[in-house]
């Protein structure tokens, strides 16, 4: 091969690599928005798959970064990513965020085959620590750190991790796993699951009132619960009563779900 041909070939390879990189970049979209929100406001999120990462801060506003990207590899990745969208609206003193797949209705959300073609929507959100939060999710990975407010989460096949929490939480899962770590028990809390695994970590020595009905999945705990057994049969066991002098309600109920109650 002559030197001229070698130079031409090298240039073509560089151009191809650049085109491939550009093509890859076009299959990822980012949406950024910052909106004011008071300390008593509320953030609502409705999403399908991807991730939701939320961090508390002291600023009276919500910073939203939504990254839309392919899930796997498909010839229609760029088309599908461009068709997916994020709707962000303000209403009633709160902020509503919704993953919008309306332009992809030809793909069935109940089909495992088509589900892989739906893009991931990954949220990174900073919000006031005392603002409320409500999440409805299908199968995202959700991480929440540092909130001191009322939180409600409903997820189907998703995973949830809540850390340094000082509020009141209602968590419902279906075939999903969750771990909630309290920095302080300040309000009533409710955990329900169907075929899921939920771990609840409370401060050592912190008082609460336990109300729990656990089915065949059972419950493990490093707290002695023998004195709190109210009823028991082959299918379920019910616990109730004060722990460490009592305090906020800790309700746990599961149908074929497994619970772990720990103190640290």
Helices and strands as residue ranges (DSSP letters): H 3-25, E 29-36, E 42-46, E 49-57, E 61-69, H 77-83, E 85-91, E 94-100, G 102-104, H 112-115, E 120-128, E 132-137, E 139-145, E 150-156, E 159-165, E 168-174, E 177-182, E 189-194, E 197-202, E 208-214, E 219-221, G 226-228, E 229-232, E 237-243, E 248-255, E 258-263
